């Protein structure tokens, strides 16, 4: 059976039976899937043999690239030795123990304990339960509200989906379901007021945070959660001085600070964690994705000794900590994570992200003069290009997302996979990417952008 026939068969089976996340199902019935068959380095290949440069590292996650044999070998070795065991009721296994120790040694600040999950969403659900449990232990039953940000992304399960600040994740799902307050998105280009400097924008955000805590009552606010750099919300880089001041307010009012580093953890910004980059010392650090380069599903909540002692006291009194996941800290996943982190360290991928990230952002900056580009932004090896209908007023296209979807489609035609977030095109390539591969990525994007501009003009969307 040749590749074309295989692709057609898989396409039909996919449309009939596979329900796709973050996809318009009615549109999918018409267009069908791109069936990816294999990957190598920064490239993936579909069943027709077309090669794509994976400019989003899968879903912000494949740090060491596709087809890394050491991760395959680590998985196979652990599979043959102990293919599964759990961590319930005093049971443990070597890769889980060693990874917990490794994460505590790597993490910023004074974090000392690890609770494993299978994903970032589950990890953030666990954060909510840990924080509530902790405050109940301290006799603070009213200190349960979370503060998050508009456009923030923390997952899609019920609690983490409530923390997420994107309307599409709430519409028709009846979310939020937990007490959460969403503050202004810290995006100066989009939400800074006329005549407001970036420093004044930061001042206003910090005032909003403190005013909210005081209005709600500090005894009701449990935690502030944020991505150091927002990912799915559009690759939003924090304004000048933002994170140290957020941290200071949280400390002032005894509000726990949760750094969601599901995207930025393990080198993406040119430091092992974005918390190191921005001077954050979180009470809780959430990681996933690049912890295994997504070769295996794994998430982790890394938390402080202070939280551990409070939680352990309450669990001791109750007789157990009644929370956990069957496959949380799976031995194969934790073995792969250990090898993945070893590769990141041995090959200097954190330094590579810093150097090549600067090169990538310099290259992307050239697109700022394009008639449809409103802003080019990023930090480390993550960036975005936002398209606008009018550069002077920053007016968005109507409807939002139509231009971005066309751009992503033209990218596919030219052999580039990125991700459009509305009308923003995101870049987050594997951390192994070279400068010559960045040049190729930028060339492919330029072709797709030119095609999109031509089409937009033909549709009366651009001039």
Helices and strands as residue ranges (DSSP letters): H 3-17, H 25-31, E 36-40, E 43-46, E 51-54, H 57-60, H 69-81, H 94-106, E 111-117, H 120-137, E 145-149, H 158-163, G 167-169, E 180-183, H 188-191, H 198-216, G 218-220, E 221-226, E 229-230, E 236-237, H 242-252, E 256-260, H 274-278, E 284-287, G 289-291, E 299-304, H 305-318, H 331-346, H 349-365, G 366-369, E 373-379, E 382-387, H 402-414, E 416-417, E 419-421, E 424-427, H 435-458
